[in-house]
Amino acid sequence: MSDDLALQARVMEELAWDPAVDPARIGVAARHGVVTLSGIVESFAAKAAAERAAGRVRGVRAIATEIEVRLPADHHRADAEIAERALRLLEWDVEVPHERIRLRVEHGLVTLTGEVGYHFQRAAAEADLRRLGGVRGVTNLVRVVPAEAPAVEPDLVRRQIEAALRRNAEIEAGGISVEIIAGRAILRGRVETWTERALAESAALAAPGVIEVENALEVAP
């Protein structure tokens, strides 16, 4: 069996294993470590679940998503209703400075704009809306603008990120190097899965004083 076919089989097995995924609705193709997911699902959450499952498979170096979210007829909601419910969700989330975020809904597609002080606030707002019924997709254009440039020691930030990577059981931190330049964390090295790459980036973004992350991690074939 070729490497592409073997990778395709492993991804299909992982999709079938995940109870949040209906594998009958997802098509899988693999070429040189790039996995393409296709098909039609009934919610944005189902699409995200398929992406997460594929990202956990060893050998996946990148994911191209061509999955379409097509809501059942009885689940269609007017854009105004989605916008109203989305605003309430953001207001209820204590991690989100909802007064600094604006949203637009068009045919079930939500676009977020505005400015927040921390990356976790930006991520929390998007996560809230990904779970909202009737949402077909989320575009997160919220900018992270710290109130003031934090005065931090680059070596201290680097050590904090390295410690966070070691604490995470899903990350093999030994193959990752961290460099801090003017508030930007640069990650280099190799990881085993696409999910591990994303988790390492999230860990770096959570560090005090990090404004952005340059993720140069390669996924091992």
Backbone torsions as a table, in degrees:
resi	resn	phi	psi	omega
1	MET	NA	134.5	-179.1
2	SER	-69.3	162.9	179.0
3	ASP	-60.9	-39.3	-179.5
4	ASP	-63.8	-43.9	-179.5
5	LEU	-67.7	-37.4	178.7
6	ALA	-65.5	-41.5	178.2
7	LEU	-65.7	-42.3	177.4
8	GLN	-58.0	-42.8	-179.3
9	ALA	-64.8	-41.0	-179.5
10	ARG	-65.5	-39.8	178.8
11	VAL	-65.4	-42.6	179.3
12	MET	-63.0	-38.4	177.2
13	GLU	-64.0	-40.3	-179.8
14	GLU	-67.7	-38.9	176.6
15	LEU	-62.2	-41.2	179.6
16	ALA	-69.0	-28.7	-178.0
17	TRP	-75.4	-30.3	-174.1
18	ASP	-80.8	119.1	-177.8
19	PRO	-68.0	-15.5	179.2
20	ALA	-83.9	-3.0	-175.9
21	VAL	-117.1	136.9	171.2
22	ASP	-98.6	97.8	-172.7
23	PRO	-63.7	-22.4	-179.9
24	ALA	-66.6	-19.2	-177.9
25	ARG	-95.4	-5.3	-172.5
26	ILE	-116.0	127.3	172.2
27	GLY	-97.2	146.9	-176.5
28	VAL	-130.6	131.0	172.6
29	ALA	-131.2	147.2	-179.1
30	ALA	-136.1	136.9	177.6
31	ARG	-151.5	116.5	178.1
32	HIS	53.2	39.9	176.9
33	GLY	86.4	-6.9	177.2
34	VAL	-95.5	120.0	-177.9
35	VAL	-102.9	129.1	176.9
36	THR	-108.3	123.9	177.2
37	LEU	-103.8	134.3	179.7
38	SER	-136.8	170.7	177.8
39	GLY	129.3	-172.4	-178.6
40	ILE	-129.9	126.7	178.0
41	VAL	-123.9	168.9	-172.4
42	GLU	-100.5	2.6	177.8
43	SER	-157.9	156.6	177.1
44	PHE	-66.8	-32.8	178.4
45	ALA	-63.2	-37.8	178.6
46	ALA	-66.3	-37.8	176.9
47	LYS	-63.8	-45.5	179.7
48	ALA	-63.5	-37.5	179.3
49	ALA	-63.3	-40.5	178.4
50	ALA	-64.7	-40.5	178.6
51	GLU	-63.7	-42.9	179.7
52	ARG	-64.4	-41.2	-179.3
53	ALA	-62.7	-45.0	179.3
54	ALA	-63.2	-37.6	-178.7
55	GLY	-67.0	-18.3	-180.0
56	ARG	-80.8	-13.3	-172.2
57	VAL	-81.6	130.7	177.4
58	ARG	-63.2	134.4	179.7
59	GLY	101.6	-14.0	177.1
60	VAL	-79.5	115.3	-177.5
61	ARG	-98.2	-21.7	177.8
62	ALA	-161.5	156.2	-179.3
63	ILE	-127.2	127.0	172.5
64	ALA	-107.9	123.6	-175.1
65	THR	-107.5	118.8	176.0
66	GLU	-119.2	25.7	179.8
67	ILE	-78.1	131.5	178.8
68	GLU	-101.5	134.5	175.3
69	VAL	-93.4	116.0	179.8
70	ARG	-125.2	107.7	-174.5
71	LEU	-72.5	142.2	172.1
72	PRO	-59.7	154.1	-176.1
73	ALA	-56.2	-37.5	-176.5
74	ASP	-82.3	-1.0	178.9
75	HIS	-107.1	0.2	179.2
76	HIS	-68.1	134.6	178.0
77	ARG	-128.5	143.4	178.9
78	ALA	-63.9	149.7	-179.6
79	ASP	-57.7	-38.3	-179.6
80	ALA	-62.4	-39.2	179.0
81	GLU	-67.5	-42.2	178.1
82	ILE	-61.0	-44.1	-179.2
83	ALA	-61.8	-42.1	-179.4
84	GLU	-64.3	-44.9	-179.6
85	ARG	-68.3	-35.2	178.3
86	ALA	-64.7	-42.4	178.4
87	LEU	-61.4	-41.0	179.0
88	ARG	-64.0	-41.7	178.6
89	LEU	-59.8	-44.9	-179.7
90	LEU	-64.9	-37.4	179.0
91	GLU	-66.4	-34.5	-178.6
92	TRP	-76.1	-21.8	-175.9
93	ASP	-83.8	113.7	-176.4
94	VAL	-68.3	-17.2	179.5
95	GLU	-81.9	-11.8	-172.5
96	VAL	-107.8	123.2	172.7
97	PRO	-78.9	79.2	-167.9
98	HIS	-59.9	-27.0	-178.5
99	GLU	-69.8	-12.4	-179.1
100	ARG	-103.8	5.4	-177.8
101	ILE	-119.0	136.1	176.2
102	ARG	-116.6	151.6	178.6
103	LEU	-138.8	153.1	177.2
104	ARG	-132.9	137.4	-179.1
105	VAL	-122.4	127.5	178.3
106	GLU	-140.4	112.8	-179.3
107	HIS	55.5	39.0	177.9
108	GLY	82.9	-1.7	178.7
109	LEU	-97.8	122.7	-174.9
110	VAL	-103.3	131.7	174.7
111	THR	-115.7	125.2	178.8
112	LEU	-102.8	134.7	175.0
113	THR	-135.2	173.5	179.8
114	GLY	122.3	-168.0	-178.6
115	GLU	-137.2	138.8	175.2
116	VAL	-130.9	168.1	-176.4
117	GLY	-89.9	-18.7	-174.7
118	TYR	-137.8	151.9	180.0
119	HIS	-64.8	-36.1	-177.2
120	PHE	-64.3	-29.2	177.5
121	GLN	-68.7	-42.0	176.9
122	ARG	-60.9	-46.2	-179.0
123	ALA	-66.5	-37.9	-178.8
124	ALA	-65.3	-39.4	178.9
125	ALA	-62.1	-43.5	179.5
126	GLU	-66.6	-41.7	-179.5
127	ALA	-61.6	-38.0	178.2
128	ASP	-58.6	-45.7	-173.8
129	LEU	-78.4	-23.1	177.0
130	ARG	-64.1	-26.4	-178.2
131	ARG	-90.9	-4.5	-173.4
132	LEU	-78.8	128.8	178.3
133	GLY	-61.7	141.2	178.9
134	GLY	91.4	-10.8	-179.5
135	VAL	-84.2	127.2	-180.0
136	ARG	-97.5	-15.8	-179.4
137	GLY	-178.5	156.5	179.7
138	VAL	-131.1	127.4	172.6
139	THR	-110.3	117.2	-174.8
140	ASN	-101.7	103.2	178.6
141	LEU	-107.4	15.0	178.5
142	VAL	-66.5	132.3	-179.6
143	ARG	-96.1	143.6	175.3
144	VAL	-96.9	113.4	-178.1
145	VAL	-129.0	98.5	179.6
146	PRO	-58.8	144.6	179.8
147	ALA	-58.4	-36.5	175.0
148	GLU	-153.3	149.2	-178.6
149	ALA	-64.9	116.0	-176.9
150	PRO	-69.1	137.4	177.7
151	ALA	-87.7	102.6	-177.7
152	VAL	-131.7	156.3	177.8
153	GLU	-87.4	119.5	-176.9
154	PRO	-52.8	-40.9	-179.1
155	ASP	-64.7	-35.8	178.6
156	LEU	-66.7	-44.1	178.4
157	VAL	-61.9	-43.1	179.4
158	ARG	-59.0	-45.0	-179.2
159	ARG	-65.3	-37.1	178.6
160	GLN	-64.3	-41.8	179.2
161	ILE	-66.5	-44.2	179.7
162	GLU	-61.0	-38.6	178.3
163	ALA	-66.5	-39.8	178.5
164	ALA	-64.1	-38.7	178.2
165	LEU	-64.5	-40.6	-179.8
166	ARG	-67.6	-32.8	-179.0
167	ARG	-70.4	-26.2	-175.7
168	ASN	-79.9	116.6	-176.4
169	ALA	-66.3	-18.6	-176.9
170	GLU	-91.9	0.7	-178.1
171	ILE	-118.0	130.4	172.0
172	GLU	-90.0	94.4	-169.8
173	ALA	-74.1	-17.4	-175.1
174	GLY	-61.0	-25.9	-178.1
175	GLY	-96.4	12.5	-175.1
176	ILE	-116.7	130.2	172.7
177	SER	-111.1	147.7	-176.5
178	VAL	-125.1	133.4	175.1
179	GLU	-131.4	137.6	-179.8
180	ILE	-113.7	122.3	177.8
181	ILE	-133.3	112.8	175.4
182	ALA	51.0	46.8	177.6
183	GLY	81.8	-0.8	178.4
184	ARG	-104.2	126.6	177.0
185	ALA	-93.9	125.8	179.9
186	ILE	-109.2	119.2	179.7
187	LEU	-103.0	128.1	177.9
188	ARG	-131.8	159.5	178.5
189	GLY	123.3	-158.5	-175.5
190	ARG	-131.8	142.6	174.1
191	VAL	-128.1	170.6	-172.7
192	GLU	-94.9	-22.9	-178.3
193	THR	-138.8	159.7	176.8
194	TRP	-63.8	-37.1	177.8
195	THR	-63.5	-41.6	178.4
196	GLU	-60.8	-39.2	177.7
197	ARG	-61.0	-45.1	-179.5
198	ALA	-67.1	-39.5	179.3
199	LEU	-64.7	-38.3	178.3
200	ALA	-63.8	-39.9	178.0
201	GLU	-64.8	-41.9	178.7
202	SER	-62.7	-39.6	179.2
203	ALA	-63.9	-40.7	179.4
204	ALA	-67.7	-38.5	-179.9
205	LEU	-64.0	-26.7	-177.2
206	ALA	-79.5	-9.6	-176.1
207	ALA	-73.3	137.7	177.3
208	PRO	-60.0	132.9	177.8
209	GLY	92.0	-8.9	179.0
210	VAL	-86.2	120.6	-179.3
211	ILE	-92.1	-37.6	178.1
212	GLU	-151.5	164.6	-179.6
213	VAL	-124.4	129.9	170.7
214	GLU	-99.5	106.5	-175.5
215	ASN	-94.2	98.1	178.7
216	ALA	-102.9	17.9	179.9
217	LEU	-68.0	136.5	175.6
218	GLU	-100.3	142.6	175.9
219	VAL	-91.4	121.6	-177.5
220	ALA	-63.9	135.7	178.4
221	PRO	-69.1	NA	NA
